[in-house]
Amino acid sequence: MAAPRSCGLWSYARAMRSYRFSGLRSSWPGSLLSPRLLSQEKRAPETHFGFETVSEEEKGGKVYQVFESVAKKYDVMNDMMSLGIHRVWKDLLLRKMHPLPGTQLLDVAGGTGDIAFRFLNYVQAQYQGKQKRKLRAQQNLSWEEIAKKYQNEEDSLGGSRVMVCDINREMLKIGKQKAFDRGYKAGLAWVLGDAEELPFDDDKFDVYTIAFGIRNVTHIDQALQEAHRVLKPGGRFLCLEFSQVNNPLISRLYDLYSFQVIPVLGEVVAGDWKSYQYLVESIRKFPSQEEFKEMIEDAGFQKVTYESLTSGIVAIHSGFKL
């Protein structure tokens, strides 16, 4: 008789315990009975892909697909979209850099080589000008000695070197082909790498450049910290990027052109409307000149300045690792 009574009491106690705590369990944060709260806790960090909200993990893949898609028409589209003005902006970037022979440059997101080729041309012109001045001062050199100096391609750069780093294989492929076609060999290397986790040692480069690339990075702050890490003490950070137009009239015209014309050009020339729609949207999501300046300072750079070009359509930001 004792055994049945004991079983009955045990069952009753279990039932009461379940009843008493059922409300608590269903409302307790992290409870197995709260799938909605659990899903919120596990939700991946979000960011923007143009005007679209996506997970941070998803953005990297989407951006990769954009540039993989447009790689072959990238340079042609740059000329058409900017009416060739992008060439002037990049020339101004090199003038601001004013690299001397011996400069070690890292150009991030530079797949098609536009900045790298300008850099090589610039330092070669600087070095050859210096050599000509020396040769004029040394009238006793033989013709063979003079010719040898001009024929030494490595020496014509004065020890300068540019490392092009890009996360996209297709962009690097286009850049390498352009380098081959134009005869660029010395002082140039290509590396597959992520701006947020650069495959280089600390304190390695004199100058870090990134042109029209940083707005596509998922974690801009992390990319800036990596730029600071790989620069030598005294090294310089230079960024050429779309920015905030400071003239209301030009801003309205620019928006009209961006949203009504550029995607159409993308469809006609590159067969890709969506990638160029993302392009114009990503520009609007990028921080203003002052906001980006503060981000660069937060990464550890000093003497940070910027120069707005073409009414603020683009800006060149500069900072030093001191």
C-alpha positions as CSV (number, residue, x, y, z in Angstrom):
1,M,0.0,0.0,0.0
2,A,2.9,2.4,0.7
3,A,4.3,2.1,-2.7
4,P,1.3,3.2,-4.7
5,R,0.8,6.2,-2.3
6,S,4.4,7.2,-2.8
7,C,4.1,7.1,-6.6
8,G,1.0,9.2,-6.4
9,L,2.6,11.9,-4.3
10,W,5.7,12.0,-6.6
11,S,3.5,12.4,-9.7
12,Y,1.5,15.2,-7.9
13,A,4.7,17.0,-6.9
14,R,6.1,16.9,-10.4
15,A,2.8,18.2,-11.8
16,M,2.7,21.1,-9.3
17,R,6.4,21.9,-9.9
18,S,5.7,22.0,-13.7
19,Y,2.7,24.2,-13.1
20,R,4.5,26.6,-10.8
21,F,7.5,27.2,-13.0
22,S,5.8,27.0,-16.4
23,G,5.2,30.7,-16.6
24,L,8.7,31.5,-15.5
25,R,10.3,29.2,-18.0
26,S,8.3,30.6,-20.9
27,S,9.3,34.2,-20.1
28,W,12.8,33.6,-18.9
29,P,15.4,35.2,-21.3
30,G,17.3,32.5,-23.2
31,S,14.8,29.8,-22.2
32,L,14.4,26.9,-24.5
33,L,10.8,27.9,-24.8
34,S,11.6,31.4,-26.2
35,P,12.7,30.9,-29.8
36,R,11.9,34.5,-30.7
37,L,14.4,35.8,-28.1
38,L,16.9,33.2,-29.1
39,S,16.7,34.2,-32.7
40,Q,17.3,37.9,-31.7
41,E,20.4,36.9,-29.7
42,K,21.8,34.9,-32.5
43,R,21.1,37.4,-35.3
44,A,24.3,38.3,-37.2
45,P,25.6,41.9,-37.1
46,E,24.1,43.9,-39.9
47,T,25.5,46.6,-42.2
48,H,24.5,48.2,-45.5
49,F,25.0,47.1,-49.1
50,G,24.0,50.3,-50.9
51,F,20.6,51.0,-49.5
52,E,19.9,47.4,-48.6
53,T,20.4,46.0,-45.1
54,V,22.4,42.8,-45.1
55,S,24.5,40.8,-42.6
56,E,28.1,41.7,-42.4
57,E,29.1,38.3,-43.6
58,E,26.8,38.6,-46.6
59,K,28.2,42.0,-47.7
60,G,31.6,40.7,-48.4
61,G,30.3,38.2,-50.9
62,K,28.0,40.7,-52.5
63,V,30.8,43.2,-53.0
64,Y,33.1,40.5,-54.4
65,Q,30.4,39.6,-56.9
66,V,30.0,43.2,-58.0
67,F,33.6,43.7,-58.9
68,E,34.0,40.2,-60.4
69,S,31.1,41.2,-62.6
70,V,32.4,44.6,-63.7
71,A,36.1,43.9,-63.8
72,K,36.4,43.7,-67.6
73,K,34.6,46.9,-68.2
74,Y,35.8,48.7,-65.0
75,D,38.2,51.2,-66.7
76,V,35.9,51.9,-69.6
77,M,33.0,52.6,-67.2
78,N,35.2,54.9,-65.0
79,D,35.9,57.0,-68.1
80,M,32.2,57.1,-69.1
81,M,30.7,57.7,-65.7
82,S,33.2,60.5,-64.8
83,L,33.7,61.9,-68.3
84,G,37.3,61.2,-67.8
85,I,37.6,63.3,-64.7
86,H,38.7,60.4,-62.5
87,R,42.1,60.5,-64.3
88,V,42.6,64.1,-63.1
89,W,41.6,63.1,-59.5
90,K,44.2,60.3,-59.5
91,D,46.9,62.6,-60.9
92,L,46.1,65.0,-58.1
93,L,46.5,62.1,-55.6
94,L,50.0,61.4,-56.9
95,R,50.9,65.1,-56.8
96,K,49.8,65.2,-53.2
97,M,51.8,62.1,-52.4
98,H,54.9,63.5,-54.2
99,P,56.8,60.2,-53.9
100,L,60.6,60.3,-54.0
101,P,62.8,57.6,-55.5
102,G,63.0,54.7,-53.0
103,T,59.4,55.0,-51.8
104,Q,57.7,51.8,-50.9
105,L,54.0,52.1,-51.7
106,L,51.1,49.8,-50.8
107,D,48.1,50.4,-53.0
108,V,45.0,48.6,-51.5
109,A,42.0,47.8,-53.6
110,G,44.1,48.8,-56.6
111,G,43.3,45.8,-58.8
112,T,43.4,47.4,-62.3
113,G,46.6,49.3,-61.5
114,D,45.6,52.9,-62.1
115,I,47.4,54.3,-59.0
116,A,50.3,51.9,-59.3
117,F,51.2,52.8,-62.9
118,R,50.9,56.5,-62.1
119,F,53.3,56.0,-59.2
120,L,55.9,54.2,-61.3
121,N,55.7,56.9,-63.9
122,Y,56.0,59.6,-61.3
123,V,59.0,58.2,-59.5
124,Q,60.7,57.3,-62.7
125,A,60.4,60.8,-64.0
126,Q,61.7,62.1,-60.6
127,Y,64.7,59.8,-60.7
128,Q,65.5,60.4,-64.3
129,G,65.4,64.1,-63.8
130,K,67.8,63.7,-60.9
131,Q,70.1,61.5,-63.0
132,K,70.1,64.0,-65.9
133,R,71.2,66.7,-63.5
134,K,74.0,64.5,-62.2
135,L,75.1,63.6,-65.8
136,R,75.3,67.2,-66.8
137,A,77.6,67.8,-63.8
138,Q,79.8,64.9,-64.9
139,Q,81.1,65.8,-68.3
140,N,83.9,63.3,-68.2
141,L,81.6,60.2,-68.4
142,S,81.8,58.0,-71.5
143,W,78.9,57.3,-73.8
144,E,78.8,53.7,-72.6
145,E,78.5,54.7,-69.0
146,I,75.7,57.2,-69.8
147,A,73.8,54.6,-71.8
148,K,74.2,52.0,-69.1
149,K,72.5,54.2,-66.6
150,Y,69.5,54.8,-68.8
151,Q,69.1,51.2,-69.8
152,N,69.0,49.9,-66.2
153,E,65.2,49.6,-65.6
154,E,65.5,48.8,-61.9
155,D,67.8,51.7,-61.3
156,S,65.4,54.0,-63.2
157,L,63.0,53.8,-60.2
158,G,65.6,54.6,-57.6
159,G,64.6,51.5,-55.6
160,S,60.9,52.4,-55.5
161,R,58.4,49.6,-55.4
162,V,54.6,49.4,-55.4
163,M,52.6,46.5,-54.0
164,V,49.1,46.2,-55.4
165,C,46.8,44.4,-53.0
166,D,43.2,43.5,-53.9
167,I,40.7,41.0,-52.6
168,N,39.2,40.3,-56.0
169,R,41.1,37.9,-58.3
170,E,39.4,39.2,-61.5
171,M,40.4,42.8,-60.8
172,L,44.0,41.6,-60.2
173,K,43.9,39.6,-63.4
174,I,42.9,42.8,-65.4
175,G,45.6,44.8,-63.7
176,K,48.3,42.3,-64.5
177,Q,47.3,42.1,-68.1
178,K,47.4,45.9,-68.4
179,A,50.8,46.0,-66.8
180,F,52.0,43.4,-69.4
181,D,50.5,45.3,-72.3
182,R,52.1,48.6,-71.2
183,G,55.5,47.1,-70.4
184,Y,55.5,47.6,-66.6
185,K,57.7,45.0,-65.0
186,A,60.2,46.5,-62.5
187,G,59.1,47.6,-59.1
188,L,55.6,46.2,-59.3
189,A,54.0,43.2,-57.5
190,W,50.5,41.9,-57.1
191,V,49.0,40.3,-54.0
192,L,45.6,38.9,-53.2
193,G,44.6,40.2,-49.8
194,D,41.9,41.7,-47.6
195,A,42.1,45.3,-46.5
196,E,40.7,44.3,-43.1
197,E,43.5,41.7,-42.6
198,L,46.5,42.7,-44.7
199,P,49.1,39.9,-45.4
200,F,52.1,42.2,-44.5
201,D,54.4,42.7,-41.5
202,D,54.2,45.8,-39.3
203,D,56.0,49.0,-40.3
204,K,56.7,47.9,-43.9
205,F,55.5,50.7,-46.2
206,D,56.2,54.4,-46.6
207,V,52.9,55.2,-48.2
208,Y,49.4,53.5,-48.2
209,T,46.9,54.5,-50.8
210,I,43.3,53.4,-51.4
211,A,41.3,54.9,-54.2
212,F,37.6,54.4,-54.6
213,G,37.8,51.2,-52.5
214,I,37.3,51.9,-48.8
215,R,33.6,52.5,-49.0
216,N,33.2,48.9,-50.1
217,V,34.9,47.5,-47.0
218,T,32.6,46.0,-44.4
219,H,34.6,47.3,-41.4
220,I,36.1,50.6,-42.4
221,D,37.6,51.1,-38.9
222,Q,39.4,47.8,-39.1
223,A,40.8,48.6,-42.6
224,L,42.1,52.0,-41.2
225,Q,43.8,50.2,-38.3
226,E,45.5,47.8,-40.7
227,A,46.7,50.8,-42.8
228,H,48.2,52.3,-39.6
229,R,49.8,49.0,-38.7
230,V,51.7,48.3,-42.0
231,L,53.0,51.9,-42.4
232,K,56.4,52.7,-41.1
233,P,56.7,55.5,-38.5
234,G,56.4,58.7,-40.4
235,G,54.5,56.9,-43.2
236,R,51.5,58.5,-44.9
237,F,47.9,57.4,-45.5
238,L,46.2,58.7,-48.6
239,C,42.6,57.9,-49.5
240,L,40.7,59.1,-52.7
241,E,37.0,58.5,-52.3
242,F,33.6,59.8,-53.3
243,S,32.3,62.2,-50.7
244,Q,29.6,64.7,-49.9
245,V,28.8,67.4,-52.4
246,N,28.9,70.9,-50.7
247,N,26.9,72.8,-53.4
248,P,23.1,72.4,-53.2
249,L,22.5,72.9,-56.9
250,I,25.4,70.6,-58.0
251,S,24.2,68.1,-55.4
252,R,20.7,67.9,-57.1
253,L,22.2,67.6,-60.5
254,Y,24.7,65.0,-59.3
255,D,21.9,62.9,-57.7
256,L,19.9,63.1,-60.9
257,Y,22.9,62.0,-63.0
258,S,23.9,59.2,-60.5
259,F,20.5,57.6,-60.2
260,Q,19.1,58.1,-63.7
261,V,22.1,57.8,-65.9
262,I,24.9,55.7,-64.3
263,P,22.8,52.5,-63.9
264,V,21.7,52.8,-67.5
265,L,25.3,53.2,-68.6
266,G,26.1,50.1,-66.6
267,E,23.4,48.1,-68.4
268,V,24.4,49.3,-71.8
269,V,28.2,49.1,-71.5
270,A,28.7,46.4,-69.0
271,G,25.4,44.6,-69.1
272,D,25.1,45.1,-65.4
273,W,22.4,47.5,-64.0
274,K,22.5,46.2,-60.4
275,S,26.2,46.7,-59.8
276,Y,26.2,50.3,-60.8
277,Q,23.0,50.9,-58.8
278,Y,25.0,49.6,-55.8
279,L,27.8,52.0,-56.8
280,V,25.7,55.1,-56.5
281,E,23.9,53.9,-53.4
282,S,27.2,53.1,-51.7
283,I,28.5,56.6,-52.3
284,R,25.5,58.0,-50.4
285,K,26.1,55.7,-47.4
286,F,29.8,56.7,-47.1
287,P,30.6,59.2,-44.3
288,S,31.1,62.9,-45.0
289,Q,34.5,64.5,-45.2
290,E,34.5,65.5,-41.5
291,E,33.1,62.1,-40.3
292,F,35.7,60.2,-42.2
293,K,38.5,62.5,-40.9
294,E,37.5,61.6,-37.4
295,M,37.5,57.9,-38.3
296,I,41.1,58.2,-39.6
297,E,42.1,60.0,-36.4
298,D,40.5,57.3,-34.3
299,A,42.7,54.7,-36.1
300,G,45.8,56.5,-34.7
301,F,46.7,58.8,-37.6
302,Q,47.8,62.4,-36.9
303,K,47.8,65.6,-38.8
304,V,44.7,64.4,-40.7
305,T,43.5,66.7,-43.4
306,Y,41.3,66.5,-46.5
307,E,40.8,68.3,-49.8
308,S,37.5,68.3,-51.5
309,L,37.6,68.1,-55.3
310,T,34.9,69.0,-57.9
311,S,32.6,70.5,-55.3
312,G,33.1,67.6,-53.0
313,I,32.1,64.8,-55.4
314,V,35.4,63.3,-54.2
315,A,37.9,64.1,-51.5
316,I,41.5,63.2,-50.7
317,H,42.1,62.4,-47.1
318,S,45.7,62.4,-45.7
319,G,47.1,61.3,-42.4
320,F,50.5,60.4,-40.9
321,K,51.7,57.6,-38.6
322,L,53.8,59.6,-36.1
